[in-house]
Structures are given as C-alpha cells and as structure tokens.
Amino acid sequence: MKKILIYAGLLLMAGVVITGCYQDVILPDAVVNPDGPPQAVSFKNDLAPIFNTQCALSGCHVSGGHHPYMASDVSYLQIVNGGYVNTSIPKESILYKMINGEMQEYIPSASDRQKVYDWIRNGAPNN
C-alpha cells in the first residue's frame, strides 16, 4: 500500500511539474509580399485616422506647420494636389519615401505603411 501511495504521489508531482510549465509563444508578423496585389484601402476610414493621430501633431503637419497638412479635413487634398503621390510609379511617391525613411518612426507599423502603398497603387482614390 505504501508503494502505491509513493508512486501515486510521484505521478501527481510529475503531472503538476509538466502542466505548470508555461512558455510565451511570440509569433512574428506574417510576411506580406509588399508588391503583391494591392488590397482595398479607404482613405477616409484607413489612412486619415493614421495621419490624423500620427502626423497632425502640434508643430508637425498641421496648419502653419510642415507641408502637407495632415488634419482629417484637408489631408487628402494636401497629399494628392501637393504632388506627394505618384500613381504611375508608387515607390517614387514622396509620401511613400517619407513614411519608409525619415518619418518611419511616426508610422512604425509595417501594415500601416503597406496600406499607404496599396492606396497609392490603387490610384489614390478619395474614398
């Protein structure tokens, strides 16, 4: 009887040790082909909120600051009419180069930058 209790106790302890181990699994962002087919992107719903919260900050891309102005009400006209997008060669767009270069720290998310690129590749519609 004593042996059965010892074996049961060891089995119980082994079960506790095995189930007590926990390991965080951090998966990297899914690799997306940036030059794959462009996804549908809405300027109003997808890009304007990003520009408004990340770029239209006091002293940055607001009225009286750096061009283009990125406040929600004027951002589309400022970007498109200001020559910041090149729908013929999207990677040559000033906007694309800036958010992937010196302004990348303000839009750190690769998926947000991909949305901008896809929007340009879709012809930069005002949608």
Secondary structure, 3 states (H helix, E strand, C coil): CHHHHHHHHHHHHHHHHHHHCCCCCCCCCCCCCCCCCCCCCCHHHHHHHHHHHHCCCCCCCCCCCCCCCCCCCCHHHHHHHCCCCCCCCHHHCHHHHHHCCCCHHHCCCHHHHHHHHHHHHCCCCCC
